[in-house]
Amino acid sequence: MGEERKPPLIEVLLYFAEGERPAINPENTYFIGKSLGRLHRLSNGFTSEHKRGYSIDLTHLLDEPASFIRPILKQYLGETAVEVLNEAVMYVKEKLETANLETGFCHGDFHNHNMHLNKGKLQVFDFDSCAIGYRAYDVAVAWWNLLHNYKQEEKECWNTFLQGYEQEYSLGEENMKALPLFITTRRIWLLGTMLQNRDVWGTNWIDETALELFILQLKTDRMGMSKDWES
């Protein structure tokens, strides 16, 4: 018998990101937005010989996560809830597929929980979700974080985030108009990812209350969509 083949050794070098999670305030969100804009600007044209395995596209963001959500919705809330999800997915896909949206390198999970601020320098980590994809989604994740975790500061800090971002990069009107659609997309992606990885996230959080809130958010998002998308 031949010599047993061993898998290649993979070494990963990590180091501690000094500082702490940046507080959400207008000064910091301006800086955070500026950092994302710089990331998008400097990574324009980036290519790699290594396969990522996926792109941040509508299959990854909507179709795949929805396949994990549907059976859970049916189990807890019934077919009506599944229909709400299906309609949301179809609506968002219809609008985004016909839009002229910029793609490029994206962090994929850009918000203040994935960065440390130290002596005026911002260090971003958790690139687990990075890939080539919709730049507007990358921006919308930061907005989603404000809406979800910092509701009282959302309006002012979203404005300063955009001011910082646009100091470094401009996505253009059609991409910015798509941001509310990507908020809904983020909700679907996140729930689907949590369900897909229940061995990591656990299952105690899966109940009627959490799922009813998800359905309510989908309905509320739809009601708040720009009239431009309804025309």
C-alpha positions as CSV (number, residue, x, y, z in Angstrom):
1,M,0.0,0.0,0.0
2,G,1.1,3.5,-0.8
3,E,1.9,6.1,1.8
4,E,-1.2,7.6,3.4
5,R,-1.9,11.1,2.0
6,K,-2.4,13.8,4.5
7,P,-4.4,17.0,3.9
8,P,-2.4,20.1,3.3
9,L,-1.5,22.2,6.3
10,I,-3.3,25.5,6.4
11,E,-1.9,28.2,8.7
12,V,-3.9,31.3,9.6
13,L,-2.2,34.2,11.3
14,L,-4.5,36.4,13.3
15,Y,-3.7,39.2,15.7
16,F,-5.7,41.2,18.2
17,A,-7.5,44.3,17.0
18,E,-6.8,46.9,19.6
19,G,-9.4,49.4,20.8
20,E,-13.1,48.8,21.2
21,R,-16.3,48.8,19.3
22,P,-17.0,52.3,18.1
23,A,-20.0,54.0,19.8
24,I,-22.8,55.0,17.5
25,N,-22.7,58.8,17.3
26,P,-22.5,61.3,14.4
27,E,-18.7,61.6,14.5
28,N,-18.1,57.9,14.5
29,T,-20.6,57.1,11.8
30,Y,-19.1,59.7,9.5
31,F,-15.7,57.9,10.0
32,I,-17.3,54.5,9.5
33,G,-19.0,55.6,6.3
34,K,-15.8,57.2,5.0
35,S,-14.0,53.9,5.7
36,L,-16.5,51.9,3.6
37,G,-16.4,54.4,0.8
38,R,-12.6,54.1,0.8
39,L,-12.8,50.3,0.8
40,H,-15.1,50.4,-2.3
41,R,-12.9,52.9,-4.1
42,L,-9.6,51.2,-3.4
43,S,-11.0,47.7,-4.3
44,N,-12.3,48.7,-7.7
45,G,-11.0,46.3,-10.2
46,F,-10.0,43.7,-7.6
47,T,-9.7,40.2,-8.9
48,S,-8.4,37.0,-7.4
49,E,-7.2,33.7,-8.8
50,H,-8.8,32.0,-5.8
51,K,-12.4,30.8,-6.0
52,R,-14.7,32.4,-3.4
53,G,-17.6,29.9,-3.8
54,Y,-20.3,32.4,-4.0
55,S,-21.1,36.0,-5.0
56,I,-23.3,38.4,-3.0
57,D,-26.0,38.1,-5.6
58,L,-29.8,37.4,-5.4
59,T,-29.3,33.7,-5.2
60,H,-27.0,34.1,-2.1
61,L,-29.0,36.9,-0.5
62,L,-32.6,35.7,-1.2
63,D,-33.2,32.3,-2.8
64,E,-30.9,30.3,-0.6
65,P,-31.9,31.8,2.8
66,A,-35.6,31.7,1.8
67,S,-35.3,27.9,1.3
68,F,-34.4,27.6,5.0
69,I,-37.0,30.0,6.2
70,R,-40.1,28.6,4.4
71,P,-40.4,25.3,6.3
72,I,-39.9,27.0,9.7
73,L,-42.6,29.6,8.8
74,K,-45.0,26.9,7.7
75,Q,-44.4,25.0,10.9
76,Y,-45.0,27.9,13.3
77,L,-47.2,30.3,11.4
78,G,-48.7,28.4,8.5
79,E,-49.0,29.0,4.7
80,T,-50.1,32.6,5.0
81,A,-46.7,33.6,6.4
82,V,-44.9,31.6,3.7
83,E,-46.9,33.6,1.1
84,V,-45.7,36.9,2.7
85,L,-42.1,35.7,2.4
86,N,-42.6,34.5,-1.2
87,E,-44.2,37.8,-2.2
88,A,-41.4,39.8,-0.6
89,V,-38.7,37.8,-2.3
90,M,-40.4,38.1,-5.7
91,Y,-41.0,41.8,-5.3
92,V,-37.4,42.6,-4.3
93,K,-35.9,40.3,-7.1
94,E,-38.2,41.9,-9.7
95,K,-37.0,45.4,-8.8
96,L,-33.3,44.6,-8.3
97,E,-33.0,42.5,-11.4
98,T,-34.1,45.3,-13.7
99,A,-31.9,47.9,-11.9
100,N,-28.4,48.9,-13.1
101,L,-26.5,48.2,-9.9
102,E,-22.8,48.4,-9.3
103,T,-20.9,45.3,-8.2
104,G,-17.5,45.0,-6.8
105,F,-15.6,43.8,-3.7
106,C,-17.8,44.0,-0.6
107,H,-17.2,43.3,3.1
108,G,-20.7,41.8,3.3
109,D,-21.3,42.5,7.0
110,F,-20.1,46.1,7.5
111,H,-21.3,47.5,10.9
112,N,-19.8,48.7,14.1
113,H,-19.9,45.2,15.7
114,N,-17.3,44.1,13.3
115,M,-14.7,46.8,13.9
116,H,-12.6,48.4,16.6
117,L,-11.7,52.1,17.0
118,N,-8.3,52.8,18.5
119,K,-6.6,56.2,18.8
120,G,-8.5,57.5,15.8
121,K,-7.9,54.5,13.6
122,L,-10.6,52.1,12.5
123,Q,-9.7,48.4,12.1
124,V,-12.4,46.3,10.4
125,F,-12.5,42.5,10.8
126,D,-14.9,39.6,10.3
127,F,-14.5,39.3,6.5
128,D,-16.3,35.9,6.6
129,S,-19.1,37.3,4.3
130,C,-16.9,39.1,1.9
131,A,-17.3,38.5,-1.8
132,I,-17.9,40.3,-5.1
133,G,-21.4,41.6,-5.0
134,Y,-23.8,44.5,-4.8
135,R,-22.1,47.6,-3.4
136,A,-25.5,49.0,-2.4
137,Y,-26.0,45.9,-0.2
138,D,-22.8,46.7,1.6
139,V,-24.1,50.2,2.4
140,A,-27.5,49.0,3.3
141,V,-26.1,46.6,6.0
142,A,-24.8,49.6,7.8
143,W,-28.2,51.3,7.6
144,W,-29.9,48.1,8.7
145,N,-27.6,48.0,11.8
146,L,-28.7,51.5,12.8
147,L,-32.4,50.7,12.3
148,H,-32.1,47.4,14.2
149,N,-29.8,48.3,17.0
150,Y,-29.7,52.1,17.3
151,K,-33.2,53.3,16.5
152,Q,-32.9,56.6,18.4
153,E,-29.7,57.6,16.7
154,E,-30.6,56.2,13.3
155,K,-31.7,59.3,11.4
156,E,-28.8,61.6,12.3
157,C,-26.2,58.9,12.2
158,W,-27.4,57.5,8.8
159,N,-27.0,61.0,7.4
160,T,-23.5,61.4,8.7
161,F,-22.6,57.8,7.5
162,L,-23.7,58.8,4.0
163,Q,-21.7,62.1,4.2
164,G,-18.6,60.2,5.1
165,Y,-19.2,57.5,2.4
166,E,-19.7,60.1,-0.3
167,Q,-16.5,61.9,0.6
168,E,-14.7,58.8,-0.7
169,Y,-17.1,57.2,-3.2
170,S,-20.3,57.7,-5.1
171,L,-22.6,54.9,-6.0
172,G,-25.0,56.9,-8.1
173,E,-28.8,57.5,-7.8
174,E,-30.1,54.1,-8.9
175,N,-27.9,52.3,-6.4
176,M,-29.0,54.6,-3.6
177,K,-32.6,54.2,-4.5
178,A,-32.2,50.5,-4.1
179,L,-31.1,50.7,-0.4
180,P,-34.6,50.1,1.1
181,L,-34.9,46.9,-1.0
182,F,-31.6,45.8,0.4
183,I,-32.8,46.3,4.0
184,T,-35.5,43.7,3.3
185,T,-32.8,41.6,1.6
186,R,-30.7,41.8,4.7
187,R,-33.5,40.7,6.9
188,I,-34.1,37.6,4.8
189,W,-30.4,36.7,4.4
190,L,-29.8,37.0,8.2
191,L,-32.7,34.9,9.3
192,G,-31.9,32.2,6.7
193,T,-28.3,32.2,7.7
194,M,-29.2,31.8,11.4
195,L,-31.6,28.9,10.6
196,Q,-29.0,27.3,8.3
197,N,-26.5,27.4,11.2
198,R,-28.7,26.4,14.1
199,D,-25.9,24.3,15.4
200,V,-24.0,27.5,16.1
201,W,-26.8,29.9,16.9
202,G,-29.0,27.4,18.8
203,T,-32.7,27.0,18.5
204,N,-34.2,28.7,21.7
205,W,-34.8,31.9,19.7
206,I,-37.0,30.1,17.1
207,D,-40.6,30.8,18.2
208,E,-43.8,32.4,17.1
209,T,-42.9,35.8,18.5
210,A,-39.6,36.1,16.6
211,L,-41.1,34.8,13.3
212,E,-44.2,37.1,13.6
213,L,-41.9,40.1,14.1
214,F,-40.0,39.0,10.9
215,I,-43.2,38.9,8.9
216,L,-44.3,42.2,10.3
217,Q,-41.0,43.7,9.3
218,L,-41.4,42.4,5.7
219,K,-44.8,44.0,5.5
220,T,-43.6,47.3,7.0
221,D,-40.7,47.4,4.6
222,R,-43.0,46.9,1.7
223,M,-45.3,49.7,2.8
224,G,-42.3,52.1,3.2
225,M,-40.8,51.4,-0.2
226,S,-40.2,54.4,-2.3
227,K,-43.0,55.2,-4.7
228,D,-40.4,55.2,-7.5
229,W,-40.3,51.4,-7.2
230,E,-44.0,51.1,-7.4
231,S,-44.3,53.0,-10.7
